[in-house]
Amino acid sequence: MACLHDHSCEDHDCSSDWSLYKHIDIPKLSALNEAVPGSVKAVFKAWEQRLNSSEGFLESNEGDPELIVFIPFTSDVKIKSISIVGGADGTSPNKMRAFINREGIDFSDAQSMQAVQEWDLAENLQGVLEYQTRYSRFQGVGNLTLHFPDSYGGDTSRIQYIGLKGEATQLKRDVIATIVYELMPNPSDHKTKSESGGGMSHVE
Amino acid sequence: MVLEATMICIDNSEWMRNGDYSPTRFQAQADAVNLICGAKTQSNPENTVGVLTMAGKGVRVLVTPTSDLGKILACMHGSEIGGEMNLAAGIQVAQLALKHRQNKKQQQRIIVFAGGPVKYDKKVLEMIGKKLKKNSVALDVVNFGEEDESKTEKLEALVAAVNNNDSSHIVHVPAGSSALSDVLLSTPIFTGDGEGGSGFAAAAAAGGVSGFDFGVDPNLDPELALALRVSMEEERARQEAAAKKAADDSSKKEGESTSQDATMSENVGTSASESENKKDDMMDDENALLQQALAMSMVDPDTTVTTRDTDMSEAAADDQDLARALQFSMQEDAKDQSDMGKLLADQSFVSSILTSLPGVDPNDPSVKDLLASMQNQPEKKEDDKAPKEDDK
């Protein structure tokens, strides 16, 4: 399944291929079992920066290498392939399972559910390996959940970069949502840019 | 204003019949639960709270996470006391209930009231804690009721295993005169990781939400607002003093606990003497307060008089005679309490002097004003003046 990136990068621009990170809804990015809350956001960046770990990396909690990364997109995307750069010394994940369009997957769900696709990962420290998807199953992806059940023997799992290659459509999935309407005005939700009037509500 | 779904695990085991928390442990717990529900719903109206019981025939979910406070209040009435508390099962069922919450955007939190003894091993509890942390569920534990070393140790270990970035807390509440809910008001369980804690707690305690600090408009009722503010500061000072004292003592015992833990655990050891000290402090503070209030009430008349002084001085800037008259009239006001007769005598003397001055025409408007300002003179004094003028 893995194809080696063995051509010179002069004829085409690799970074434009791996540009799905631009369509990720960053504030809603989340991960389970991360040691530092919010560190998952440092993992999605441009192709050129994939080896740059200055902004930190995603690490799981001590003694437990399992990780779940939830990636929501701002519009529906089609994912062609995925690239993962792990950590050194056995902290790279050795397996990846993907679920699409399911929110709120936790570890018990992930372990019992059938994944849309599973891959065995190699230790890819240079970020030259990419794992292709069964493209027909990855059309119209509103959100992607990646589950990394185990590492290469290390105490924790470390991920430095997750790259996604594919196409973004401008469509948004129709979701049957349970919408909770505002029961009581919450001033922090209503920051008005201008005081100028006409508006009937005056929130202080 | 964190969006949160909370499951509260209450202990309805046999140990809750005890009356060391007034009126019974179970009732104190119910009050605390009501307060927590109110606080959570107020801080963010989209928050939901659910309740389950841990003892009795088995763990039972009374209310699934909802924002309807009435339902929660009603279910607390219906629950019965009996059996033994099953902490592990309670937490696991709470986790399951939270997993199936309607709004997946809410953070998950479990609040456990641990009154009875804990029969599980420390290891089992630590495993449960790690699982909660992995699924990013926060846990708050209220340790009250039965007190023994192993229970405290186990619960501390549990919270340490779950704690991620200070989002989980443990509070030890010893039996004493203050109610369980009052003690909880000042803990991070209510203040929610330090976001404007005491102000909110005061509002919750007052039971009212308004734009002003204490639910009282300073314009409408300044004395009440002042009294509330002073009592709040006194309470804060007392708590800081107690925390400082406890922190010094407990730093010898354990290295790492929050200052709240230190206060509470210290109370466990020396509860009787500390409560007495606190009472003494309160009495002293109350006396100091009383004296302060008295001093302030003394100041008030002076301030009103000085304001009147300024008003009058502006008006009388032009006319010297008028100014003098006003001065005399104000002196008269200040000396109001003293001898009236003496005052009148002075005034008649002064007016007679003024009218007898050469060049002072009684019909001059300024003189008339002068006379008008001394309205309280009886008529015979004016008659005295008239013959004097004639003499002139």
Interface residues (C-beta under 8 A of the other chain):
Chain A: L32 N33 P37 N61 D64 E66 E103 G104 D106 F107 T178 V180 E182 L183 M184 N186 S188 E204
Chain B: M1 N44 P45 E46 S67 K99 Q102 N103 K104 K130 K133 K134 N135 S136 N164 N165 G211
